[in-house]
Amino acid sequence: MTEGNFVDYVKIYVSSGKGGKGSTHLHREKFIEKGGPDGGDGGRGGHVFLVGNKGLWTLFHLKFARHIKAGNGGDGSGDRSTGADGDDKFIEVPLGTVVKDKETGEILFEITEDGEKQVLSRGGKGGLGNWHFRSSTNQTPRYSQPGLPGAEMDVILELKVLADVGLVGFPNAGKSTLLSVLTSAKPKIADYPFTTLKPNLGIVAYRDFQSFVIADIPGIIEGAAEGKGLGHYFLRHIERNSTLLFLVPVDTPDIKAEYDILVNELTKYNPEMLDKERLLVISKCDMLDDELKAELKVELDVAFKDIPYMFISSVAQQGLTELKDKLWKMLND
């Protein structure tokens, strides 16, 4: 999937169908002089549904679908015939889609399971035919009900990708490289900041045909909460992760300071993010010999008493099996 095809935010206008009107009809048949009222009901208007589809990863297919309208209900007719129901409209969305009312910002619901179906806008009820209004004192009612109008609304669809592990780090920390060696994903990799402009997902194959999903988001820098860099826009994609993997290169002047900046930016975005499991991974460790690694370990033991950490090298394929074992254990504990 190219970066231009990844769409995680769309605004659409939806309209359910109006109900059909009831029939005002009097029965006519040979040899039956006064058949009485037999007007049927109008059909209901079509609903607009949202349906979860695990085969979708983006909202790109809705990027240009600004207006989505369900069908109107058919009118009732004689012989107590009910009008046809309006055609329902089904909008397929990827798992993790949040639906908000555009006017109020209220979250209406979320789609998190494959095949899950939620009514976004209900169609109008069909009107009653004159057959319902007959009585001993009004044996020939010549009136019926009109159908009720459908509902109209502007909604925002916002995608929060579903992944088990979220990669957090500065630009050029090596997140995309790590994703490419752990999974079959092919993110864009280059030697300049903010190479990753859109989230990337990858599936990590584990032992016994098991797997878990990793999400790589654009790099975070100090001041992202104030709009620097790419801001906080993509942090929504790691809100649902159970584990956060903080990636800091070993050649960083101060590993603890960089980690604290990342944690601080997450806190500004959503303090609940810090309730997740955390793992610090020191990348590019193929540059260290055993003696330097031992010295660094002494420093890190003091700086990170409560946060587990480990050394890896994506390029040299060092520590990756241990990393997968650690992540699997954290995800399943």
Disulfide bonds with the S-S distance in Angstrom:
none
